[in-house]
Amino acid sequence: MWVSIACAALFVHLNCLGITAVSPWSPQAAAKSFSRLPGLHDQQPVVTPNICGVDDVGRVPCGEPGIDDAQCGAINCCFDGQQCYYGRTATVQCTIDGQFVLVVARDTTLPRLSLDSISLLGGSDAPCSAVDFNADFAIYQIWVTVVYENKMSSSYEVGVGPLGAITRDSHYELSFQCRYAAMTVAALDVQLASNSPPMPVAASGPLMVELRLGSGQCVTKGCVQAQAAYTSYYGDADYPVTKVLREPVYVEVRILGRTDPNIALVLGRCWATSSPDPFSVPQWELLVDGCPYQHDRYLTTPIPVDGSSGLQFPSHYKRFVLKMFTFVDHDSMAHLQEKVFIHCSTSVCQLTAADSCEPRCSRQRRDVVAAGQKSSHQLTVVSSGEVVFITKKAETTT
C-alpha cells in the first residue's frame, strides 16, 4: 500500500493568514526593490555552474532588464553575460518595500521536487499559493510588515509493507524570516533542514556465499550501465556506501570456493533492514522466492547472468538492481534517515536438462514456491555492508 504524506508544523511568527495578497508578479517590478536593498551590493555573488545550469526555455528572469553581472550577483541570481535569471535552487528575497519573494526550483533536491507537493504553512490558497510557475520553478510573493516567518515543506509518498514502510521521495523543508526596522530590511534568516548520514557500522556475511555491491561506471559511448556496474565492487574500506534516493544499487550474490558447473545459486527471499541483523524490523521486501516484490512501485529488477558475462561459472552468480530508499516511521511516517542493509536467503540447486533452477516469475505463486523448494542445501542468509542514503546538498541563496 502506498500513501501520500504531507508534513505540517506549527512554525510561524506571522504566517500567510491575514496577509494582503500582492498584485500579479513580475520579475521587473519586484527587482526594483532588490537593487535597493541595503548592504546587498557588498555581498559576493552566489553563482556556481551547477546552480546556474538552467535551460533557456525554463529560465525565470531576475532583476531589471539591462543589469550587469555584479548587480545580478548582488541579488543572488545567475548571469550568462546577457540575462539575469534565478538558479536551480531556492532563492529567498526580502525587498525594502515589504515584499517577500521565494523562487523554488525542482532541482533543489535529488530526486527532483514535485512542485505540486510543496506548500507554505498557512495553506495552498491565496495569498500562500504560488503566484506563477513553469515546469522548473514555482514563485511565491507576499506583502509583509515588521516580521514575516514561515516554513515550506514537501509531501512525499510512502510504501507500507507488512514489516515496515519506506519512501524514495525527497523530503524538503525550508524555514525563513524577514524582519523590517523602519523602512529597511533588518535581517533575512534562512534555515534548510539537512539530512546527516548515520555513523558507519561494519557488517559481514557468511563464508561460502558472498553478497557485494557493484561500483563500476560506464566510461565509453554505448556502454550499458547494468553490465558496467559489475566490473568493479565496493571493498570493505568503501563502506558505508552512500546513495541518493532512487539511485540504482547493483547487488551481486555469488558462491565462493566451488568449481562444480552443475550447481546453481538460488535466491529465495531478499530484503532490507535498517540494522545488520537480518531478522530486525523494519524490513522491506526486494525479492520474494527470487521474483520482484510486486507491492513496490519501483520493482527490483533481476539481471541475467549467462555465458556472455565472461564468468567461469555463471550459474554461481545472481544479480539484481534496486532503487535506493529510506525507511520511514510506521506511525508518524517521518523519514528515519537510517542506514540500509541488504540480505538474501540462498541455496544451491542441482542443474539438470529438465530444470534450469530459475524462478518462473510469470507463473502462479505455487509454481514459484515449488521451484524454490528444489534446492538441495539448507538455506543460508548472506548480508551486505551498510548503505546509507544522502540528499543532494541543497543550495539555497538568500
C-alpha positions, -999 to 999 in steps of 0.1 A, spaced: 0 0 0 13 35 -9 1 67 8 10 103 3 23 122 34 20 159 39 41 173 67 27 201 89 45 220 116 34 250 138 64 273 130 52 308 123 56 342 139 33 357 113 20 332 87 2 338 54 -32 341 70 -42 377 72 -15 389 48 -26 410 19 -22 394 -15 1 411 -39 -6 423 -74 4 399 -103 41 390 -100 67 403 -124 104 400 -121 110 436 -132 86 451 -106 100 431 -78 136 436 -88 134 474 -84 133 468 -47 160 442 -47 185 465 -63 180 490 -34 184 465 -5 209 480 20 242 461 20 234 436 -8 258 452 -32 286 444 -8 279 406 -9 297 382 -32 275 368 -60 263 333 -52 269 318 -87 282 283 -95 280 264 -127 257 238 -111 232 263 -98 232 283 -130 228 255 -154 192 263 -163 178 257 -199 169 288 -217 133 278 -221 128 273 -183 145 304 -171 127 329 -148 141 364 -152 156 381 -121 161 418 -118 156 447 -141 164 444 -178 200 456 -185 215 449 -151 251 437 -151 269 408 -136 277 425 -103 241 437 -99 227 403 -107 250 386 -82 241 411 -56 205 399 -56 217 362 -56 208 354 -92 227 340 -122 241 359 -151 251 345 -185 265 377 -200 232 389 -213 204 378 -189 199 377 -151 179 347 -140 171 325 -110 193 295 -104 185 258 -97 179 263 -60 156 280 -35 161 318 -36 146 339 -8 144 377 -12 130 403 12 125 437 -5 127 471 10 91 479 0 78 450 21 76 421 -3 87 385 4 97 366 -27 106 329 -28 115 311 -60 119 273 -57 135 251 -84 125 215 -88 163 207 -89 167 220 -53 167 183 -42 177 150 -58 154 133 -67 138 163 -81 110 180 -61 75 178 -74 65 214 -74 29 203 -68 40 188 -35 54 219 -18 34 244 2 38 271 27 24 269 62 -10 285 60 -25 266 31 -24 264 -6 -49 291 -13 -41 328 -19 -20 346 -6 0 315 3 -2 299 -32 23 303 -59 18 334 -80 35 319 -111 52 287 -121 66 267 -150 78 232 -154 110 240 -134 102 268 -110 74 279 -85 73 316 -75 58 329 -42 52 366 -34 36 380 -3 33 416 12 46 417 48 50 442 76 75 442 105 82 404 107 73 376 84 82 340 93 71 308 75 81 273 66 79 254 33 77 217 32 71 190 6 48 159 7 61 125 -2 48 91 -10 52 62 15 50 25 7 37 5 37 45 -32 39 38 -59 64 71 -53 83 80 -17 75 75 14 55 98 32 30 99 61 7 120 71 -23 108 107 -25 129 137 -13 116 155 18 123 192 17 119 218 45 128 255 43 123 279 71 127 316 66 121 350 82 121 386 71 125 414 97 119 450 90 131 480 110 115 513 99 120 513 61 149 489 58 154 452 58 169 444 92 176 407 87 170 377 65 173 344 81 171 311 62 174 276 77 174 245 55 167 211 71 196 188 64 199 150 64 231 139 80 243 103 71 245 79 101 278 68 115 295 38 99 287 3 112 306 -27 98 289 -60 89 299 -92 72 281 -121 57 285 -159 59 317 -175 44 308 -196 14 283 -172 -1 290 -135 -6 268 -105 -13 285 -75 -27 276 -42 -44 288 -32 -79 306 1 -82 316 1 -119 306 31 -141 301 35 -179 331 53 -194 325 47 -231 298 55 -256 272 28 -259 281 13 -226 253 -5 -207 254 6 -170 237 -27 -158 267 -45 -172 294 -20 -164 283 -19 -127 297 -54 -122 332 -47 -135 342 -35 -100 329 -37 -65 329 -18 -32 355 -31 -8 355 -31 30 371 3 31 343 18 9 315 12 34 293 28 43 283 32 6 262 64 0 234 66 -25 208 92 -34 172 83 -32 161 63 -63 197 59 -74 203 23 -86 220 -1 -62 236 -30 -81 236 -62 -60 255 -95 -67 254 -127 -47 279 -154 -55 291 -189 -44 326 -190 -31 351 -219 -33 331 -241 -56 340 -253 -91 311 -276 -99 295 -263 -132 263 -284 -125 252 -264 -95 233 -231 -95 228 -205 -68 192 -199 -60 179 -167 -43 148 -172 -21 139 -140 -3 159 -108 -5 150 -79 18 164 -48 35 166 -38 72 179 -7 90 204 -27 111 229 -55 104 206 -80 120 186 -97 91 158 -105 115 152 -70 128 124 -47 119 115 -26 100 120 -47 68 113 -41 32 109 -69 6 131 -68 -25 127 -104 -39 101 -130 -29 110 -165 -40 135 -150 -64 109 -128 -80 104 -90 -77 82 -79 -48 50 -69 -65 39 -43 -40 67 -19 -46 62 10 -71 99 6 -81 102 -31 -88 136 -48 -81 150 -60 -114 169 -93 -117 198 -91 -142 205 -123 -162 240 -138 -158 249 -161 -187 279 -171 -208 282 -136 -222 292 -124 -188 327 -138 -191 324 -156 -158 338 -191 -155 307 -204 -136 278 -181 -145 253 -203 -126 271 -195 -93 260 -158 -96 228 -139 -91 225 -102 -98 197 -76 -93 192 -39 -91 170 -19 -67 162 18 -64 176 34 -32 151 42 -5 149 51 32 128 37 59 100 58 75 84 56 109 54 34 107 33 56 130 44 92 121 55 85 85 86 106 92 119 99 74 140 78 98 172 87 79 187 54 88 211 31 71 200 2 49 214 -34 49 205 -59 22 200 -96 29 192 -126 8 184 -162 17 203 -185 -6 205 -222 -15 221 -244 -41 202 -263 -68 214 -292 -90 212 -283 -127 196 -309 -150 183 -310 -186 148 -305 -172 155 -279 -146 174 -247 -151 169 -238 -114 155 -204 -124 123 -190 -108 93 -187 -131 81 -153 -120 53 -151 -146 36 -183 -134 14 -189 -104 29 -183 -70 26 -220 -61 49 -229 -91 74 -203 -80 75 -216 -45 78 -252 -57 108 -242 -78 125 -227 -48 120 -259 -28 140 -279 -53 173 -267 -38 194 -295 -22 210 -275 6 198 -257 37 190 -220 33 219 -196 41 214 -159 47 240 -135 34 241 -98 40 256 -66 26 276 -39 43 260 -6 52 243 15 26 231 50 36 210 75 16 222 110 12 203 140 -1 218 163 -27 233 191 -8 205 217 -13 219 251 -23 198 280 -10 206 315 -20 195 345 1 
